Amino acid sequence: MKIFKFGGASVKDAAGVKNVFEVLQKVGYEDVLMVVSAMGKTTNALEIVIKNYFEKSPALQSSVQEVKKYHNLILMELFEEDEKNPVFADVNSLFADLEFFLSQNKSPNYNFVYDQIVSFGELISTKIISHYMNYMGLKAHWIDVREFIKTDNNYRDASVDWQMTQENISKKIKKKTLNITQGFLGSDENNFTTTLGREGSDYTAAIFAYCLNAKNVTIWKDVPGVMNADPRYFENATLLNQISYREAIELAFYGATVIHPKTLQPLQKKEIPLFVKSFINPELAGTSVSKGADLEPHLPCFIVKKNQLLISLSSIDFSFIMEENISEIFALLHQYKIKVDLIQNSAISFSVCVDDKFGNFNTLKSLLSKKFAVSYNENVSLYTIRHFDEKSAQMVETNKTVLLKQVSRETMQIVAKE
């Protein structure tokens, strides 16, 4: 089988859904399992529903209505000549389930509630797409991913029970047909919905590929493939034809939004190729992530992370910063959910470039100040160049104040103020 994954951008409106049908017509759909995300920004809209629910806001009902209205507009455009199509009853039933949960839930557990509510985005989107394929004469089989991917109950970042998942997928997936299912979701032993964390839909595709010994996985995006730089920040970004699993994991580690490492790991184990292709031009080759050449063409790859924080610590009494100090610093960084992207240390100083996504730095700073002299720079950028050369390094450093620089054989990292 082949596994296709379509993200929210590819199905953000009726035109997008129609285009997915066209893509399948061009590239083939027999023996395909299709993993689909929530439509457009539905996950964000459902997060507002969750916020209103916990805040007991009077805006709760109107935020649910916004999600309904968005999907109803897509439905009316796709099925304008078939108002009695069963898709309307199916989607209304899912919204009724959502409203029932909001009225009956007793759990105060935010992560549990989050997973039960946000999952409706994927369930509704796949119902609409599955019905549309059948409406257009392309026989599609809708499946509920929660019957296949079993997880623990670590809501919002669940771990897969591989043995149960393998058994379910091996026994129940129909071959020689087009299967359509949800990305991002699973279920625990009590059949409550769970979600798989960051890049969960790509990971879903990899789980099915691994369990089905798939021929390949294709992630369909609005770009021609993986570029050597983000075109928003760098001119003349070049398409990469081939990336090895190892190189893709390296790039992801440094912050490239190529593919998340947890998606690559199951594919690498069975050497299943991954393609990143354009749903706008589906017949283009795109990028292959597979066993083979590390990088083709072999070019410097640029990764930039904005809004970083550079923290520098030094010992107050000029004593060495030793292992026990570093261990204590990292324990605090972990406790306050501050992600470390770069480390540099000398005898009496220690610097880290971090991502303070949860805004915990001020609390951390007051604790660190008891033992260390603390200085910091806010809103810095971290530039990473894989396979750097003199020209690429100079290009990144031009017109910036370089605060920290670190060089290894393959990789250069620069923390800079713009």
C-alpha positions as CSV (number, residue, x, y, z in Angstrom):
1,M,0.0,0.0,0.0
2,K,0.9,3.7,-0.3
3,I,0.3,6.2,2.4
4,F,-0.8,9.7,1.5
5,K,-1.0,12.5,4.1
6,F,-2.9,15.8,3.4
7,G,-2.5,18.6,5.9
8,G,-5.0,21.3,6.8
9,A,-3.8,23.8,4.2
10,S,-4.6,21.3,1.4
11,V,-8.3,21.0,2.5
12,K,-8.9,24.5,3.9
13,D,-11.9,25.1,1.6
14,A,-14.1,23.4,-1.0
15,A,-11.6,24.2,-3.8
16,G,-8.9,22.4,-1.7
17,V,-11.1,19.3,-1.3
18,K,-11.8,19.3,-5.1
19,N,-8.1,19.6,-5.7
20,V,-7.4,16.5,-3.5
21,F,-9.8,14.6,-5.8
22,E,-7.9,15.8,-8.8
23,V,-4.5,14.8,-7.2
24,L,-5.8,11.3,-6.7
25,Q,-7.1,11.1,-10.3
26,K,-3.6,12.0,-11.5
27,V,-1.4,9.9,-9.2
28,G,-3.7,6.9,-8.6
29,Y,-5.8,5.9,-5.5
30,E,-6.1,2.2,-5.5
31,D,-4.4,0.5,-2.5
32,V,-3.9,4.0,-0.9
33,L,-4.5,4.9,2.8
34,M,-5.0,8.6,3.1
35,V,-4.4,10.4,6.4
36,V,-6.1,13.8,6.6
37,S,-5.8,16.7,9.1
38,A,-8.5,19.1,10.3
39,M,-9.5,21.7,7.7
40,G,-7.6,25.0,7.6
41,K,-7.4,26.6,11.0
42,T,-10.1,24.3,12.6
43,T,-7.7,23.2,15.4
44,N,-7.1,26.8,16.4
45,A,-10.9,27.5,16.4
46,L,-11.5,24.4,18.6
47,E,-8.8,25.6,21.0
48,I,-10.9,28.8,21.4
49,V,-13.9,26.6,22.2
50,I,-11.8,24.8,24.8
51,K,-10.7,28.2,26.3
52,N,-14.3,29.4,26.5
53,Y,-15.4,26.1,28.0
54,F,-12.9,26.3,30.9
55,E,-13.5,30.0,31.4
56,K,-17.2,29.4,31.4
57,S,-17.4,32.2,28.9
58,P,-20.8,33.3,27.4
59,A,-18.9,33.1,24.0
60,L,-18.8,29.3,24.2
61,Q,-21.9,28.7,22.0
62,S,-20.8,31.3,19.4
63,S,-17.3,29.8,19.1
64,V,-18.9,26.4,18.4
65,Q,-21.2,28.0,15.9
66,E,-18.1,29.5,14.1
67,V,-16.7,26.0,13.6
68,K,-20.1,24.8,12.3
69,K,-20.5,27.7,10.0
70,Y,-17.1,27.2,8.5
71,H,-17.7,23.5,7.7
72,N,-21.3,24.2,6.5
73,L,-20.0,26.6,3.9
74,I,-17.6,24.0,2.5
75,L,-20.4,21.4,2.6
76,M,-22.8,23.6,0.6
77,E,-20.2,24.3,-2.0
78,L,-19.2,20.7,-2.4
79,F,-22.7,19.1,-2.4
80,E,-24.8,22.0,-3.7
81,E,-26.9,19.7,-6.0
82,D,-27.4,17.0,-3.4
83,E,-28.9,18.4,-0.2
84,K,-30.0,15.0,0.9
85,N,-26.5,13.6,0.8
86,P,-25.8,11.5,4.0
87,V,-22.8,13.7,4.7
88,F,-25.0,16.4,6.2
89,A,-26.5,13.9,8.8
90,D,-23.0,12.6,9.5
91,V,-21.5,16.0,10.1
92,N,-24.5,17.2,12.2
93,S,-24.2,14.0,14.3
94,L,-20.5,14.8,15.0
95,F,-21.4,18.4,16.1
96,A,-24.2,16.9,18.3
97,D,-21.5,14.7,19.9
98,L,-19.3,17.7,20.5
99,E,-22.2,19.7,22.1
100,F,-23.1,16.7,24.3
101,F,-19.6,16.4,25.6
102,L,-19.5,20.1,26.4
103,S,-22.7,19.8,28.4
104,Q,-22.0,16.5,30.2
105,N,-18.2,16.4,30.8
106,K,-17.2,16.4,34.5
107,S,-13.5,16.0,34.1
108,P,-11.4,19.0,35.2
109,N,-8.3,17.6,33.4
110,Y,-7.4,20.2,30.7
111,N,-5.4,17.8,28.6
112,F,-8.1,15.1,28.6
113,V,-10.8,17.7,27.6
114,Y,-8.4,19.1,25.0
115,D,-8.1,15.8,23.2
116,Q,-11.8,15.0,23.3
117,I,-12.7,18.4,21.7
118,V,-9.9,19.1,19.3
119,S,-10.3,15.6,17.7
120,F,-13.6,16.7,16.1
121,G,-11.6,18.7,13.5
122,E,-10.1,15.5,12.0
123,L,-13.3,13.5,12.3
124,I,-15.4,16.1,10.5
125,S,-12.8,16.8,7.8
126,T,-12.4,13.1,6.9
127,K,-16.2,12.6,6.8
128,I,-16.6,15.4,4.4
129,I,-13.7,14.3,2.2
130,S,-14.8,10.6,2.2
131,H,-18.4,11.5,1.2
132,Y,-17.1,13.9,-1.5
133,M,-14.9,11.1,-3.1
134,N,-17.9,8.8,-3.2
135,Y,-20.1,11.6,-4.5
136,M,-17.6,12.0,-7.4
137,G,-17.6,8.3,-8.2
138,L,-14.4,7.4,-6.4
139,K,-15.1,4.6,-4.0
140,A,-13.7,5.6,-0.6
141,H,-13.8,3.7,2.8
142,W,-13.9,6.0,5.9
143,I,-12.2,4.5,8.9
144,D,-12.0,5.7,12.5
145,V,-8.3,5.8,13.4
146,R,-9.1,5.4,17.1
147,E,-10.0,1.8,16.4
148,F,-6.5,1.2,15.1
149,I,-3.9,3.3,16.9
150,K,-3.9,2.5,20.6
151,T,-2.0,4.6,23.1
152,D,-1.4,5.2,26.7
153,N,-3.5,8.0,28.5
154,N,-0.9,10.7,28.3
155,Y,-3.3,13.1,26.7
156,R,-1.9,15.6,24.2
157,D,1.3,13.7,23.8
158,A,0.3,10.0,23.9
159,S,2.7,7.1,23.3
160,V,1.8,4.4,20.8
161,D,1.1,0.9,22.0
162,W,2.9,-0.7,19.0
163,Q,1.8,-4.3,19.6
164,M,-1.9,-3.6,19.8
165,T,-1.7,-1.0,17.0
166,Q,0.1,-3.5,14.7
167,E,-2.5,-6.2,15.5
168,N,-5.4,-3.9,14.7
169,I,-3.9,-2.6,11.5
170,S,-2.9,-6.0,10.2
171,K,-6.3,-7.5,10.9
172,K,-8.7,-4.7,9.9
173,I,-7.3,-2.6,7.1
174,K,-9.0,-3.3,3.7
175,K,-6.5,-3.5,0.9
176,K,-7.1,-2.7,-2.8
177,T,-9.3,0.3,-1.9
178,L,-9.0,3.9,-0.9
179,N,-9.0,4.2,2.9
180,I,-9.5,7.6,4.4
181,T,-8.7,8.3,8.1
182,Q,-7.7,10.9,10.6
183,G,-4.2,12.2,11.4
184,F,-3.1,13.1,15.0
185,L,-5.6,10.9,16.9
186,G,-5.5,7.6,18.8
187,S,-7.4,6.1,21.8
188,D,-6.4,4.7,25.2
189,E,-7.5,1.4,26.8
190,N,-10.8,3.0,27.9
191,N,-11.4,4.2,24.3
192,F,-11.1,7.9,25.2
193,T,-9.6,9.9,22.4
194,T,-5.9,10.8,22.6
195,T,-3.6,12.9,20.4
196,L,-0.1,12.2,19.4
197,G,1.6,15.6,20.0
198,R,3.6,17.8,17.6
199,E,3.4,16.8,13.9
200,G,0.9,14.1,14.9
201,S,-0.6,13.7,11.4
202,D,2.8,13.0,9.8
203,Y,3.4,10.5,12.6
204,T,0.1,8.8,11.9
205,A,1.1,8.3,8.3
206,A,4.4,6.7,9.5
207,I,2.6,4.4,12.0
208,F,0.4,3.0,9.2
209,A,3.3,2.7,6.8
210,Y,5.3,0.8,9.4
211,C,2.5,-1.6,10.3
212,L,1.4,-2.2,6.7
213,N,5.0,-2.5,5.3
214,A,4.0,0.3,2.9
215,K,5.7,0.9,-0.4
216,N,6.1,4.6,0.5
217,V,4.7,7.6,2.3
218,T,3.9,10.9,0.5
219,I,3.3,14.1,2.5
220,W,1.4,16.6,0.2
221,K,2.2,20.3,0.8
222,D,1.8,23.7,-0.8
223,V,5.5,23.8,-1.7
224,P,7.5,21.8,-4.4
225,G,9.3,19.8,-1.7
226,V,11.9,20.4,1.0
227,M,14.1,23.5,0.4
228,N,17.6,24.2,1.6
229,A,16.3,27.4,3.4
230,D,13.0,29.0,4.4
231,P,12.1,31.3,1.5
232,R,10.5,33.7,3.9
233,Y,14.0,34.5,5.3
234,F,16.4,33.6,2.5
235,E,16.5,34.5,-1.2
236,N,17.1,31.8,-3.8
237,A,16.1,28.8,-1.8
238,T,16.8,25.6,-3.7
239,L,14.8,22.4,-3.8
240,L,16.5,19.4,-2.3
241,N,15.9,16.3,-4.4
242,Q,17.2,13.7,-1.9
243,I,17.8,13.7,1.9
244,S,19.0,10.7,3.9
245,Y,17.0,9.7,7.0
246,R,20.1,10.7,9.1
247,E,20.4,14.1,7.5
248,A,16.6,14.8,7.8
249,I,16.8,14.0,11.6
250,E,19.9,16.3,11.9
251,L,18.0,19.1,10.2
252,A,14.9,18.6,12.3
253,F,17.0,18.6,15.5
254,Y,18.3,22.1,14.6
255,G,14.8,23.3,14.1
256,A,14.1,22.8,10.4
257,T,10.4,22.1,9.8
258,V,11.3,19.3,7.4
259,I,9.9,16.2,9.1
260,H,9.7,15.5,12.8
261,P,12.2,12.8,14.0
262,K,9.4,10.7,15.5
263,T,7.9,10.5,12.0
264,L,11.2,9.4,10.4
265,Q,12.1,6.7,13.0
266,P,9.5,4.1,12.1
267,L,10.1,4.7,8.4
268,Q,13.9,4.4,8.8
269,K,13.5,1.0,10.6
270,K,11.9,-0.5,7.6
271,E,13.6,1.7,5.0
272,I,10.3,3.0,3.7
273,P,10.9,6.1,1.5
274,L,9.1,9.3,2.3
275,F,8.3,11.9,-0.4
276,V,7.4,15.5,0.2
277,K,5.4,16.7,-2.9
278,S,3.3,19.6,-4.1
279,F,-0.5,19.2,-4.1
280,I,-0.5,22.1,-6.6
281,N,1.8,20.3,-9.1
282,P,1.4,16.6,-8.0
283,E,3.4,15.2,-11.0
284,L,6.6,17.0,-10.0
285,A,9.2,14.7,-8.3
286,G,9.4,16.6,-5.0
287,T,11.9,15.6,-2.3
288,S,12.7,12.0,-1.4
289,V,13.8,11.2,2.2
290,S,15.3,7.7,2.0
291,K,18.3,5.5,2.3
292,G,21.0,6.9,0.0
293,A,22.9,10.2,-0.5
294,D,22.9,12.5,2.5
295,L,22.0,15.5,0.4
296,E,21.4,16.1,-3.3
297,P,22.3,18.6,-4.4
298,H,25.0,19.0,-1.7
299,L,24.4,22.6,-0.5
300,P,24.5,24.6,2.7
301,C,21.2,24.3,4.5
302,F,20.0,27.3,6.5
303,I,17.7,27.1,9.5
304,V,16.6,30.2,11.5
305,K,14.8,30.3,14.8
306,K,13.5,33.7,15.8
307,N,12.5,35.1,19.2
308,Q,15.1,33.2,21.1
309,L,16.7,34.0,24.5
310,L,20.4,34.0,25.1
311,I,21.2,33.4,28.8
312,S,24.7,33.7,30.1
313,L,25.6,32.5,33.6
314,S,28.9,33.0,35.4
315,S,30.0,32.0,38.9
316,I,29.8,34.8,41.4
317,D,33.0,33.8,43.2
318,F,35.0,33.0,40.0
319,S,35.0,29.3,40.8
320,F,34.7,26.8,38.0
321,I,31.3,25.9,36.6
322,M,31.4,22.1,37.0
323,E,29.2,19.1,36.3
324,E,27.0,19.6,39.4
325,N,26.3,23.2,38.4
326,I,25.4,22.3,34.8
327,S,23.2,19.4,36.1
328,E,21.4,21.8,38.4
329,I,20.9,24.4,35.6
330,F,19.5,21.7,33.2
331,A,17.1,20.4,35.9
332,L,15.7,23.9,36.3
333,L,15.4,24.4,32.5
334,H,13.5,21.1,32.3
335,Q,11.3,22.0,35.2
336,Y,10.3,25.3,33.6
337,K,9.8,23.8,30.2
338,I,12.5,26.0,28.6
339,K,13.9,24.2,25.5
340,V,17.6,24.5,25.0
341,D,18.8,24.9,21.3
342,L,22.5,25.7,21.9
343,I,25.1,25.3,24.7
344,Q,28.5,26.9,25.1
345,N,30.7,26.9,28.3
346,S,34.1,27.9,29.5
347,A,35.8,27.6,32.9
348,I,33.7,30.2,34.7
349,S,30.7,30.8,32.3
350,F,27.9,28.9,30.8
351,S,25.6,30.1,27.9
352,V,22.5,28.7,26.5
353,C,20.2,29.8,23.6
354,V,16.7,28.8,24.6
355,D,13.1,28.9,23.5
356,D,10.9,30.2,26.3
357,K,7.6,29.2,24.8
358,F,5.7,29.2,28.1
359,G,7.1,32.5,29.4
360,N,8.8,31.1,32.5
361,F,12.1,32.8,32.2
362,N,11.5,35.5,34.9
363,T,10.7,32.8,37.5
364,L,13.8,30.8,36.4
365,K,16.0,34.0,36.5
366,S,15.2,34.7,40.1
367,L,16.2,31.1,41.1
368,L,19.4,31.2,39.0
369,S,20.4,34.6,40.4
370,K,20.8,33.1,43.9
371,K,23.9,31.1,42.7
372,F,25.1,32.8,39.4
373,A,25.6,36.2,37.8
374,V,22.9,36.2,35.1
375,S,22.9,38.2,31.9
376,Y,20.6,37.8,29.0
377,N,19.6,39.0,25.5
378,E,16.0,38.8,24.4
379,N,14.6,38.5,20.9
380,V,17.7,37.1,19.4
381,S,17.8,34.8,16.3
382,L,19.6,31.4,16.2
383,Y,21.0,30.6,12.7
384,T,22.2,27.1,11.9
385,I,24.1,26.3,8.7
386,R,24.5,22.6,7.9
387,H,27.3,21.9,5.5
388,F,28.5,25.5,5.8
389,D,31.2,27.2,3.7
390,E,32.8,30.6,4.0
391,K,30.3,32.2,1.6
392,S,27.3,31.0,3.5
393,A,28.7,31.9,6.9
394,Q,29.5,35.4,5.7
395,M,26.0,35.8,4.2
396,V,24.4,35.0,7.6
397,E,26.7,37.2,9.6
398,T,26.4,40.3,7.4
399,N,24.5,43.3,9.0
400,K,24.1,41.4,12.3
401,T,25.6,41.7,15.8
402,V,27.0,38.2,16.5
403,L,26.6,37.4,20.2
404,L,27.8,33.8,20.1
405,K,29.3,31.5,17.5
406,Q,29.9,27.8,17.5
407,V,31.5,25.7,14.8
408,S,31.8,21.9,14.3
409,R,32.9,20.0,11.2
410,E,29.5,20.1,9.5
411,T,27.6,22.8,11.3
412,M,27.9,26.4,12.2
413,Q,25.6,28.1,14.7
414,I,25.3,31.9,15.3
415,V,23.2,33.7,17.8
416,A,22.7,37.2,16.5
417,K,20.8,40.5,17.0
418,E,19.3,41.7,13.8
